[in-house]
Amino acid sequence: MRAYAADTALLVIDYQEKLVPAMVDYAEWLRCSQILIKGMIELDVPVIVTQQYTKGLGETVHEIRGIEGMPDGFDKISFSCLEDENISAALERISVKNVVVCGCEAHICVLQTVIDLIAEEYNVYVAADCIASRKLSDKQAALKRAEQEGAYITTAEAILFELLGRAGSDTFKRISALVK
């Protein structure tokens, strides 16, 4: 299933102060996530940011929160973003058919959100280099389960160029510069 920027949203799940440092290879995960988020903003793809129990896990880390054009995060206590009325309503208002997902933890909040998005008949794209867990085996299991549920597994660079669709524009130059 081919995705187009005009029909796509990005869901940025729980990049929080107390979670991020505990993730496997978190520096590389953050780097890839920044590329994805900046590229999506460059493509005018709507972005929804979530925070799991902000009081206990902290705010979105500055590496993500500080990206120009980032919206404020929705605080949630449900693991699945779709079980939060405010997040579900925000996604419905955007009115897209494709959702790209990034964040942590891959096997908990990300996976449960992916399953619920698919149940709501969204086309879901999981950026494998932009999800993380405390253990690599949990991330790998989450990717396998997401694919079994019907999600499309991709990477930040692959989905950005898929949404871009063609070379020869200023946007292409800016996206290319991001991934280099």
C-alpha positions, 0 to 999 in steps of 0.5 A, a space after each residue: 500500500 503506497 502512502 502519500 503525504 496528503 493522507 498521512 499523519 505522524 504519531 510520536 509516542 512517549 519520548 519522555 525524560 525518564 523513558 528515553 535513556 533506558 532504551 536500547 541504543 537510544 542515541 541512534 534511535 533519537 537521531 533517526 526519530 529526529 530525521 523522521 519528525 523533521 522530514 514529516 514537518 517539512 512535508 506538512 504531515 500533521 504530527 500528534 505527540 503523546 506523553 505517558 503519565 507525564 507526572 511520573 515519566 516527565 516531559 518530552 525530551 528536548 531533542 524531540 520537543 525542540 524540533 521546530 514546528 512540534 506541537 505540545 504533547 497529549 498526556 495519557 494514562 492508557 497504553 494505547 493512544 487510541 484509548 485516550 479520547 483527546 488523542 483519538 479526537 485529534 486523529 479523527 479531526 485530521 482525517 487521514 487514512 495512513 498513520 506513521 508511528 514512532 516512539 517507545 516502548 515498542 512492545 507496549 504503547 507503540 504496539 497497542 496503538 498499532 493494533 488499535 489503529 489497524 482495528 480502526 482501519 488505518 494503514 499503519 506504517 511502523 518506522 522500525 528505526 524510530 521505535 525502541 524498547 528497553 530490551 532488543 528482544 521486546 522491540 523485535 517481538 513488537 515488530 513481528 507482532 505489528 507486521 502480523 497484525 497488518 502494519 507495514 514495517 519501514 524506516 524513517 528514510 524509506 517512508 520520507 521518500 515514499 511520501 515525497 514521491 519525486 526528486 527535483 524540488 526544494 523539499 526533496 533537497 531539504 529531505 535529502 539533507 536530513 538523511 545524509 
